[in-house]
Amino acid sequence: MPTPIPPGCDGLIPHLVCSPCTEAIEFYQRAFGAESGCLLMAPDGQRVMHAQISIDGKPLFLADDFPEYCEAGGGRTPEALGGTPVTVHRYVTDCDAAVQQAVDAGATLKMPVNEMFWGDRYGMVIDPFGHSWSFATHIRDVAPEDMQAAMMEAFQQADAAGGK
């Protein structure tokens, strides 16, 4: 009898819509060292209905855009929606190298790697399919009250510089 939660699928699993999905899988292999899992092609033989890959041993579900099924719960790509409010975050041992690997594979740098007030080196990229990815390497522990004070200072500096 099968278990209610398939092995390796416990916890949250991001499910990204990427078109063409087969190219996204190849990009995630180059950029993030993803490993291929299952691949279920749609009846049209051109689009991916469902794919599962793993990054750092954790599952990631992918599918192509199916606008014809949106009212039935189908997803849309970030490009079709005009962007995404979601960021997939990864802690890595070398943030600088991870961001550079993603950029070398074709991602666009959104935020250069920098030391952040919360104690991480942190940077962001946008993959070629419109999804936002952040990377961090924890470099120092920061007490909550120190983090709050540092955040206030960072926002004051950003406001003084014009809001960015």
SULRAZI-V655968 format. One record per pair of residues at least 4 apart in sequence whose C-alpha atoms are under 7 Angstrom apart, sorted by the first residue. I is the first residue (numbers start at 0). J is the second residue. If there is no record, write none. Layout:
i=I j=J
i=I j=J
This chain:
i=4 j=8
i=4 j=9
i=8 j=58
i=12 j=58
i=12 j=59
i=13 j=59
i=13 j=60
i=14 j=59
i=14 j=60
i=14 j=61
i=15 j=60
i=15 j=61
i=15 j=62
i=16 j=61
i=16 j=62
i=16 j=63
i=16 j=64
i=16 j=74
i=16 j=75
i=16 j=76
i=17 j=23
i=17 j=61
i=17 j=62
i=17 j=63
i=17 j=64
i=17 j=76
i=17 j=128
i=18 j=63
i=18 j=64
i=18 j=128
i=19 j=23
i=19 j=63
i=20 j=24
i=20 j=47
i=20 j=61
i=20 j=62
i=20 j=63
i=21 j=25
i=22 j=26
i=23 j=27
i=24 j=28
i=25 j=29
i=26 j=30
i=26 j=104
i=27 j=31
i=27 j=32
i=27 j=33
i=28 j=32
i=28 j=33
i=28 j=34
i=29 j=104
i=30 j=100
i=30 j=101
i=30 j=104
i=31 j=54
i=31 j=101
i=32 j=54
i=33 j=52
i=33 j=53
i=33 j=54
i=34 j=52
i=34 j=53
i=34 j=54
i=35 j=51
i=35 j=52
i=35 j=53
i=36 j=50
i=36 j=51
i=36 j=52
i=37 j=50
i=37 j=51
i=38 j=49
i=38 j=50
i=38 j=51
i=39 j=47
i=39 j=48
i=39 j=49
i=39 j=50
i=40 j=44
i=40 j=46
i=40 j=47
i=40 j=48
i=41 j=45
i=41 j=46
i=41 j=47
i=41 j=48
i=46 j=63
i=47 j=62
i=47 j=63
i=48 j=62
i=48 j=63
i=49 j=60
i=49 j=61
i=49 j=62
i=50 j=60
i=50 j=61
i=50 j=62
i=51 j=58
i=51 j=59
i=51 j=60
i=51 j=61
i=52 j=58
i=52 j=59
i=52 j=60
i=53 j=57
i=53 j=58
i=53 j=59
i=54 j=58
i=64 j=74
i=64 j=75
i=64 j=76
i=65 j=69
i=65 j=73
i=65 j=74
i=65 j=75
i=66 j=73
i=66 j=75
i=68 j=72
i=68 j=73
i=69 j=73
i=69 j=74
i=75 j=79
i=75 j=80
i=76 j=80
i=77 j=81
i=77 j=82
i=77 j=83
i=77 j=129
i=77 j=130
i=78 j=82
i=78 j=129
i=82 j=129
i=83 j=130
i=85 j=131
i=86 j=131
i=86 j=132
i=86 j=133
i=87 j=131
i=87 j=132
i=87 j=133
i=88 j=132
i=88 j=133
i=88 j=134
i=89 j=133
i=89 j=134
i=89 j=135
i=90 j=134
i=90 j=135
i=90 j=136
i=91 j=134
i=91 j=135
i=91 j=136
i=92 j=136
i=93 j=97
i=93 j=136
i=94 j=98
i=94 j=120
i=94 j=121
i=94 j=134
i=94 j=135
i=94 j=136
i=95 j=99
i=95 j=112
i=96 j=100
i=97 j=101
i=98 j=102
i=98 j=122
i=98 j=134
i=99 j=103
i=100 j=104
i=101 j=105
i=101 j=106
i=102 j=106
i=102 j=107
i=102 j=108
i=105 j=127
i=106 j=124
i=106 j=125
i=106 j=126
i=106 j=127
i=107 j=124
i=107 j=125
i=107 j=126
i=108 j=123
i=108 j=124
i=108 j=125
i=109 j=123
i=109 j=124
i=109 j=125
i=110 j=122
i=110 j=123
i=110 j=124
i=111 j=122
i=111 j=123
i=112 j=120
i=112 j=121
i=112 j=122
i=113 j=120
i=113 j=121
i=113 j=122
i=114 j=119
i=114 j=120
i=114 j=121
i=115 j=119
i=115 j=120
i=115 j=121
i=116 j=146
i=116 j=149
i=116 j=150
i=117 j=141
i=117 j=146
i=118 j=137
i=118 j=138
i=118 j=139
i=118 j=140
i=118 j=141
i=119 j=135
i=119 j=136
i=119 j=137
i=119 j=138
i=119 j=139
i=120 j=135
i=120 j=136
i=120 j=137
i=120 j=138
i=121 j=134
i=121 j=135
i=121 j=136
i=122 j=133
i=122 j=134
i=122 j=135
i=123 j=132
i=123 j=133
i=123 j=134
i=124 j=131
i=124 j=132
i=124 j=133
i=125 j=129
i=125 j=130
i=125 j=131
i=125 j=132
i=126 j=130
i=126 j=131
i=141 j=145
i=141 j=146
i=142 j=146
i=143 j=147
i=144 j=148
i=145 j=149
i=146 j=150
i=147 j=151
i=148 j=152
i=149 j=153
i=150 j=154
i=151 j=155
i=152 j=156
i=153 j=157
i=154 j=158
i=155 j=159
i=156 j=160
i=157 j=161
i=157 j=162
i=157 j=163
i=158 j=162
